[in-house]
Amino acid sequence: QVQLIESGGGSVQAGGSLNLSCEVAERIFHPISIMGWYRQPPGKERDFIANIISAGYTNYAASVKGRFTISLLVNKRTTTLQMNSLKPDDTAVYYCNVRYNGEYYWGQGTQGTVSS
């Protein structure tokens, strides 16, 4: 079992920025192959936002490309999501997702609220 610790959610006005962080809480014995972010707006399903693989390649949903940037820290256990030019439609609970040793794990979620 892998525990993920998320931080960085909050409330901002439209046009503002938030930076989310997700860290693997305990010592790991295998490389993390993929770290990513999903979000679930109120009353909607959870959707993919972005991911990054261990080699540094990134993927983004069309709705966030150019505004959000996913990064993998040097320790290879922490990913960040820099969210700029935020819109009210970006309001959601943001979840970290990690693939480790063939299994997928989820963070507890952090709320991001964007007001108009």
N, C-alpha and C positions, 0 to 999 in steps of 0.2 A: 504494500500500500504506500502510495506517495501522497504526502500532504502538500498542498499549494497554498501559499499565503499571498493574498492580493491586497493592494493598497492603492490609494490615489484617487478614488472617486470623489465626487462633490457636486456642487452646483455652480454654474456659470451662466453668464448671459450669452446670447447668440454672438458669434464671432470670437468668443473666448477660447481658451485652451484648457485641457486637462492632460495629466500624465499618469498613466496607470502602470503598476509594477506587479509582477508575479514571480515569486521565488519558491523554488523547491525547498521545503523546510528541513529535510534531513539529508544525511549523507547518502549519496547514491553510488552504485558500483558499476553502472553501465552508462554510456553516453545517452543523453536525451536526444532523440532523433528529430522531434518536431515540437515547437512551442507556438501556441497561437491564442487568438482571442475570438470570442463569440459575443453576441449581445442579444438580449431579449427585451424588446420594447413592451410597454404595458399592453396586455391583451393579445400579444402576438407570439409567434414561435421564435425559438432561438435560432439565430442566423450567424453564419461565418462572417468574420471581418477581415482577419489577416493571420498569416502564419509565417514562421521562419524555420528553416531547417538548419541543422548543425553546420552545414557548409556556408551558411549565410544567405541562401536564396530566399526571397520573400514572395508572398502572394497576397493580393488584396481584393476585397470585394469592390465592385465598380462604384458602389455608393460612397466609399471612403477613400478611394485612390486619389492621391494628390493632397489629401488633407491629413491622413493618419500615417504614422511611420512606426513600424515595429522594429525593435532592436533586440539583440541578444548580447548580454554583457559578457565580459571576458571570462567570468567564472563558469559560463555555459549552464548556469542553473537559474538565471534570472532573465526574464524578458520584460521589456517595457513597451508601452504603446503611447506614443505622443499624439494627441488629438488636437488639431488646430482647426480654425474656422468652423467651430461647432455650430450646429443648427438645432432647433427644437426637435427635429426628427431624430436626432442622435440620442435623445433621452432613452435610457434603457438600463437594465442591469447588465454589467459587463462581466463575462466569465473567461477565466484563463483555462486553457486546455493543453495538456502535455501528453505526448506519446513517449512512454518509457518502458523499455524491455518488452515491447510488444503490446502493452496495455495503454489505454487512454484514461487520463485522470482529469477531474474538474476542480477548479477553485470554488470558493463559496459564493463568489459574486460580489461585485461592488457597484453601487448605484452612481450613475452619471446623469445629472439633470441639467438641461439647457433651457433657459427661459428666453422668451422673445422680447 
